[in-house]
Amino acid sequence: MIPATLPIGTTLYHGRRWPEPPSSPEWLALNSEFSYIFSNKTAYIHTYATTRDLRLVYFDGSSASKLASGSMDVVDLLIWNKFDEGRVWDEYPRIIAICEWGKKWGVDGYVR
């Protein structure tokens, strides 16, 4: 887990099945091809650009794995102060909690 910066002017993409932009915390990708995979081939790709440098926290690549084997333990320890294997498949409580945790540190987002 290390601090990172996403520079101003970086283009980000979000693929989804609906034409409306997300109204809650969601993932963004650095390339449209990756976003397309998650749009279920309906091709609603939303494009965003940073208007300022963003302060991020980078978690190693395996922290994105949805496994009960401990890949998300660091995140769970930060936000819940415990390992929570029951939430492995439910991303939204974790997203909401990590965003709340990051507010006190001025974190704009996460890379995993």
C-alpha positions, 0 to 999 in steps of 0.5 A: 500500500503506497500513495500515488498521484493521477495527474491532471488531464488523465482520461479515465473510462467506466463501462456499464450496461446503462447509459446513465453515469454512476451515481455512487462510488464505482471503478474507473479504468485507464483504457477503454478496452478494459472498461468494455469488458465490464459493460457486458458488450452493451458499449456504454463507455463513460469517459472522464478526465481529471481536472486536477491531480488526484491523490490515490492509494495504491494497493498491490495487484492481488488486492483486487482478487475476490478471494477468501484467501486474504487478498483483501485483508489489508483493506478490511483491516483499515476500514473494519479493524478486522478480517471480514471473509463474509464480505468477499463478494460484496464490494459496495460496503467495502467501497463505501467504507474505504471512501469514508476512511480516505476522507480524513486523509484527503484521498480521492480514490484507490488503485488496485 
